[in-house]
Amino acid sequence: MAIPKVAVFGEALFDMIQQQDGSYQPFIGGSPFNVARSFVKQAIDCTYLSPISTDYLGEKIHSSVISEGIHVPANNRSSKNTSLALVYKAEDGKPNYRLYRKSVADLDITSEKLLSMLPDDLDLFHTGSLAIVPEMLEVLIPVITTLKSRGVKISIDVNVRKGVEENHHQYVASIWRFVEFADIVKVSDEDLELKGLYGKPEFHAKSMLDRMENGMVVLTLGEGGSHLITDQYNLFQAVHKPAVFGDTVGAGDTFFSAMLARLLKNDALCTSAPEETLMDGLRFGAVAAGLNVESIGCNPPTFEQVETLISSLNK
């Protein structure tokens, strides 16, 4: 079987995380970058398409992308700044953050240039998070519609964030617009609330299907597990509890990418796939996420690590 080919568009940025002594330590992050890393760990051919800055932090990101084994198009660099996320404790002691997203490198692209860089024979195009903002509609929608006409699947991680846009309603409207083009969407209970959708998460996740054409919605509920919802199914998977706990950084990204990789390998990224095959993908993602949270930071497991653990759990 041919190795599935995917392309990822979206932020790779630096998280400036406050330490106990009040200082800040830099860590490369960004949901799409985490997804790309995880795809490679799952033995998927992955290309990262967002421009990378030529500044000091951009050089660090570029080196990391290459060392991870992620493909990048030639000459896809930008003189604009690397995006930053300042992560700190608010007065109530809970984590808070501020995003620096104006005139940044990972959004410095046109639809024409992005189309010219797309790898041949793609199976999946993934985007989401900080890339699905109003200013990117005219860039990404032509690309997505072109890819769909070629039979390429579109996955979107909604990943709503406060403070991305001054006009939050406009931001939410942009997210809904992107969802309409997706074959599979991941959304969390927190995402739904930040979109102004309160109450039962399953109800709102199912309503998203009405915006999609023969689509699939993956709903994550933190420790409450996950659902894979189609017009025909509502499949549930409990979380896989880790042997030891590090933190939850990148757990959702690892879950979704591992699940997508599993479904792609089984030619099952479609609503017509057998229930047991969809359930297998859901479980595979949950086990991968469980392995990720055993360490500090986002450290997606390899395909072999997930397979080995699942085999031991089945005994």
N, C-alpha and C positions, 0 to 999 in steps of 0.2 A: 504493500500500500504506500502511495506517495505521502511524503510528510506534508501536513497541512501548512498553508502559508497565510500569515496574518500581517496586518499593518495596524499600527497604533498612532493616533494623533491626540495630543494633549500635553499638559504641563509636566516637565521635569524641573523641579525648583529646589531651593534650599530652605529647609525648615530651620529657623533659628530658635532653638529650644532653651528656655530658661532652666538653669540648674539650681540646686539648693542654695548655693552661695550667691545667687543673683546674676551670675554671669550667663552668657549665651553660647551654646555650642551648635555648630552648623552640621546638618545632616541632609544628604540628598534625598528628596522625596517627590511627592506628586503621584496621585492615583494612577494616571496612565503609564507613568514610568514604572511603577510597581507592577502593573499588569504586564508590561513588556518583559520585565525581568522574569516574572513567573512563567510566561509563555515559553521562554527559552529553557527554563528549568524543566518544563514539561515536554521537551524535545519538539517544540514547534518552531518553524522558520518564521522569525519575527523581524519586521522592519519598523523602526521608529521614525516618524515623518515630521515631527515638529522641529522648527529651526532651533538651534542651540547657540547661545550667545558666544561671542568671541572674548568676553570679559573673563576675569580670573575665575569666577565661579563657573562660568560656562565651560572653561577648559576642564575643570574638575568633572563636570557632568559628562562631557564628551569622552573623557578617558574612562569614566565608569561605564558608559553605554558600550564602548568597544570591549572593555574587559569582561562584561557580562555576556558577550557573544551576540549582542543585538546588532542587526544591520542598520546602517544609516546611509541616506543618499549622499552622493558627493556634493560638495560645495553648498550644503544646507546649513549655513551659519548666518548669524545676524549680529549687527553691531549694537542692537538694542540690549538693554540690561537683562540679566537673569532675574526671574521672579523670586520674591521672598515671602515667606510666611513666618511671622513673629508669633511664637507660641509661649504664653506666659500664664501665671496664675492671677485670676481676678481677686477682688477683695473677699469674695466668699470662699476662696481657696480652690475653686474649680478651674480647669484649664480654659483659657480664652486665647484668641489669636487675632491678628490683623494681617490682611493680605495686601501685598504690594504688586498690583497687576496692571498698571497703566503703562502703555508703550513698552511691553516686554517682548523678549525674543521669541518665545514659543507661540506667539500669535502673529508674528511678522511674516505673513505669507498671503498669497493670492490663490484663488481657486485654480487659475491657469497653471501656476507653478506646482501646486499640490497634485493636480491631475497628471502633470508631466513626470512626476517622481514616483507614481504608483507602480509597485512591482507587477509583473505579469502574473496571470493565473492565481490571483488572490482568492482565498476561500472566505476570509472575514476581514472587515474593517471595524476597528474598535475606537470609540471616542467617548467623551463624557467629561464629568467633573468641571473644571474651570474653563474648558474649551467650548462648552455649549452656552455661551453668553450671546446677547443680542448682536454684538458687533461681528460675530463669526457666522451668523446665518447666511450672509451672501457669499461667504467663502466655502463653508462646508456643505450646504444644501446642494449646490451643483455637483459637487464631488460625490456625495452620497447617492443622488439620483442617477448619476452616470454608472456608479458601481452596481446599483440595484438592477440597472438595465443589462448588466453583464452577468447577473446571477450571483453576485457577491453578497454574503450575509452582512448585516449591520448590527453591531451590538453597542449599546449605550449604557454607561453607568451614570445614573442621574446625579448622585453625590452632591446634594444641595449644600451650599456654604453661605453663611451670613457674611455680609459686607462685600460680596463680589461686585455687586452693582448698587449704585445709589438708589435706583428705582427697582425695588425688589419685585414689584408686580410685573414689570417689563422682563425681568430676569426669569421669573416663573413662566411667563408666556413663551419665552424663547425655549425653555426646557420642553414644554408641551409640544412646540412645533417640531423639535428634533425627534421626540418620541414617535410622532406620526410616521416617520420613515424607518423606524427600527424593526428588526426581526426579533430581537430579544433585548429586554431592558432589565437592569437591576435597580431596585429601589429599596431603601430601608424604611423602617417605621419613623425614624428621625427625619429622613428626607421628606416623607409625606407631610409631617407636621410643619416643616419649614416651608412647604408649598401651600400651607394653610388648610391641609386636609386632616382633620381630627376625627377621632372615633376609631372604628375597627379598620386596621391596616389592610386586612384581606379584602374588604369591600372596595377600598380605594384602589388597591392593586388590580382587582378584577375590572374596575371601571377604566383603567388605562388600556385594557385590551380593545375597548371600543374605539380608541384613537388609532389603533394599529391594524394592519391588514394581515390576518392569520399569524398573529404574533405570540410571543411568550413573555411572561413577566416573572422575574425572580425577586421574591420579597424576603428580605433578611430582617430578623427580629432580635439581633444580638444573642443573648443566652437563650432566647426563646426558639432558636432554630431558624429554618428557612422553608420557603414554599416555592414550588415551580408551578405556575398557573397558566393554563391555556383555556380555550373555550371548552375543551373536553376534560381536562384534568385539574386537580388541585392536590399536588403531591407535597408531602411534608417530610422534612429531614431534621432530626434533632442535632444539636451541636456535638462535635466530637471533643470531649474534655481532655485537655493535654495532661501528660504525666506530671509535668511541672509547668508553672505559669510564669511567663516573662512579662509581656504586655500585648495589647491588641492592635498595635500599629501594623497596618497593611493586611489585617485579617480578611476584610471584605474584598480587597483587591485580589488576594491569593485565592479566596473561595471562588470568585467569579471566573477568574482566568483559568484555574484548574478545571472547573466545571466545563467551561467552553472548550478547553483543549480536549477533554475526555469525549465530549459530544462530537467534536469535529473528527476525531480519530475513528469514531464509530459511525460516521456519516449520519448523525442523529440530531443535528442542529435544525430541527424542523418539528412542527406540531404533529406530523404524521408518524413520527418515530414511535416505536413500541413503548408502552408505559414502563416496562422494566428497564429499558435502555435509558430513558429519561431519569428514572429513579437512580440508576447507577451513576449517572453524571452528577446528580445532586449530592449523593453520598460521597463521591470522589472529592468534590469541592469542599465538603464539610470536613473531611479527614485532612485535606491539605491545609485548611485554615487552622485546624487544631494543632498541626505540627508547627505552623508559623508562630503561634502565640506561645510556644515553649521557649522562645528566645526574645531578647530585647531588640526592638526595631523590626522592620519588615525583612524577613529572611524566608522567601518562598522555598518549600521543599522541592526536591527533584521528583520526577515521575517514579523512579525506582523506590524512593523513600515512601511515597504514598502507597504504592503497590505492595511493598513489604508489610506495611502496617495493616492494610486491609486484609491481606492474606492471614496475618496472625489473628486478627479479630474474627475472621470466619472460621477459625479452627474450634 
